[in-house]
C-alpha cells in the first residue's frame, strides 16, 4: 500500500487506498459524474483519485439516471461495476467488459 506521500495531498491515506465503494440502495439521484463526489473537507473529489478502487457498487438506485461513463479507465484496478436496478444506460467500457 502507498505511503501518505504517495497519495494525493488533500485526502487521507485511507481514502487513497479505498478498494471497495458500496453505494447500493442509497437513494442516489441524478447522473453519474466521475468528478462530482465531495471530499470530507467539502471540496470535490474525483473517483479517478481512487487509483486502488477494485469494486464500485451502485445497484438499486432507480433515480440514478445517466450514461455509464466510458472514461472509467482512470480506475485501472476496477474489476467489478454493479449498475443493476438503476437508470444507468449504455455499454460497459470495452476494457471492463473484457475483464468480466
N, C-alpha and C positions, 0 to 999 in steps of 0.2 A: 504494500500500500504506500501511497506517496506521503511524504512529509508535508507539514503545513506550507513550507516554502515552495513545494511543487504545485500546490493548488492555486487557484485564482485568489487574489488578495482580499476580496471583500466578503468572503464566505468561510464558514468553519470547515475544518478538515472532514468532519463527519458528513457534511453535505457534499463535499467534493467526492467522497468515496461511496456515495449512495449507490447501491446496486439494484434496489427494487423500490419503485414508486407505485403504490397501490391507491388509486383514486376512484376505484369502482364504487358504484352505488352511493355517490356523494352529491347527487342533485346538481351536477355541473351544468352550466348553461352557456350558450354562445358557441363560439368557434374554438378551434384548437390552433393556437399560435405558439410556436416554439419559444418566442421571446416574451410571452405575456405573463409568465409566472412571477410572483412577487417574492422578494427575499425578506428575511426576518427584519431587516432594517427599513423596510418599505420601498427599497429600490427594486428595480426589475432584475429578474434572473432568467437567463436563457436556459432552457433544457439542455442546450448544447454544451453548457458548462459542466454537465454531469457526465463526464467522459467515461466513468465506470458503470453507468447505468446499463443493466442487463435486462430488466423486466419493467415494462410500463403497462399498467393495468388501468383501463379507462371504461371498463364494461359497466352496463346498467345505468347509464346516464342518458336517457332518451332525449333530453333537451340539448345535448352536446351535438351541434349540427355544423359540419363543415366538410371540407375535403381532407382526406388523410395527407399530411404533409409529405412531399416526396424528398425533402431535404433532411429526413431523419438519419441520413448517413453521417451526420455530425455526432451520432451516438455509435461509435464503432463496435462496442461490446453488446449492443442491444440484440437479443435473440428472441424475445417474446414481446409481442404487442397485442393486447386484448382490447378490441374495439367492439365487441359484441353487445347488442342491446342498446345501441345509441344511434344517433343520426349521422355519424361519420360515413362518408361515401368515397368512392374512388378506389383505384387499385392500390395494393400494397406496394411500397417501393420494391423494385426488382431485386435488389440485393437482400432485402429482408425475406422476400418470398423464397429465395434460393436457400436461405439458412433454415427454413422450417423443415 
